[in-house]
């Protein structure tokens, strides 16, 4: 695991195609933005259901290098749509 310190506005580039930018830091919350190709699915860790087409978290050196970030399944897509609907209704 790589641990970095970054300030607001600074970036981290992953594999030459994914850029993570620190947008804001307020107390113990950090706001990030991700710039990645459309075929890279980015899902928060707590929303990632293991065993339903999503790869389990990997330990350093234990998985092949070219593992897709996520695989969309109908169940996962349905959960994301329900979450999106709930978030819209709270605004």
BELUR-V987810 format. One line per field, one symbol per residue. ss: DSSP state (A for helix, B for strand, O for the rest). phi: phi as a letter, one per 30 degrees, with the letter a starting at -180 (. if undefined). psi: psi as a letter, one per 20 degrees, with the letter a starting at -180 (. if undefined). Layout:
ss = ???
phi = ???
psi = ???
This chain:
ss = OOOOOOOOOOBBBBOOOBBBBBBBBBOOBBBBBBBOOOOOOOOOAAAOOBOOOBOOOOOOOOOOOOOOOOOOOAAAAAAAAAAAAAAAAOO
phi = .ccbcbcejdbbcchibbcccdcabbiccbccbbcbeddcccbeedcdddicjcddecdeicbddccdeabdceddddddddddddddddd
psi = pppqpqrpiqrpppkjippppogqoocjpppqqporqhiopppqhiiooqilipqqqqqpjiqqglpqgrppqhggggghggggggghii.
